[in-house]
Amino acid sequence: MKRKKIIRYVLLSLLLIGGTSAIYIYKEYNRTHKDTARLKPVYSLTATDLEKEFEGNETATTQKYADKVLRVEGIVKEVVKDDKGFYTVVLGDTLSMSSVRCSIDSLHSKDVMEVKKGTTLAVKGICSGFNADEMLGSDVILIRSVVDLKN
């Protein structure tokens, strides 16, 4: 009799653990990101100021801005559409090789189609890092970016 109770408790425990694990896996698999357009920026600055800050002290600036929502305003150097249809807006000083590269969220790509080179634009995005290159110019990378229509 004791053996049947032990087996029953072990099976119930395994069933409970399995059910809990299945629910967790299902929720993680179907998780979606929050829309960047609805998020409030933690910092608001110009593209040239952001570039200079990263070039001055990359480590401290990365700790300050990494995974934070930034609102960056600057002159559009170019708008790039890759072969998969995804847009990237490049902001910064036209005389500098350095820039802020904003990968546009695919849900908001229609907002970028009309953007022209040389115009001033504000973009909200999540800072994902900095690519330092003295020869080709350094880039600050923003992901899941959206055009900030609330200028």
PyMOL commands that set and color helices and strands:
alter all, ss='L'
color gray80, all
select helices_A, chain A and resi 2-29+36-38+47-56+58-65+106-111
alter helices_A, ss='H'
color red, helices_A
select strands_A, chain A and resi 43-46+69-81+87-91+99-104+120-131+139-147
alter strands_A, ss='S'
color yellow, strands_A
deselect
rebuild
show_as cartoon
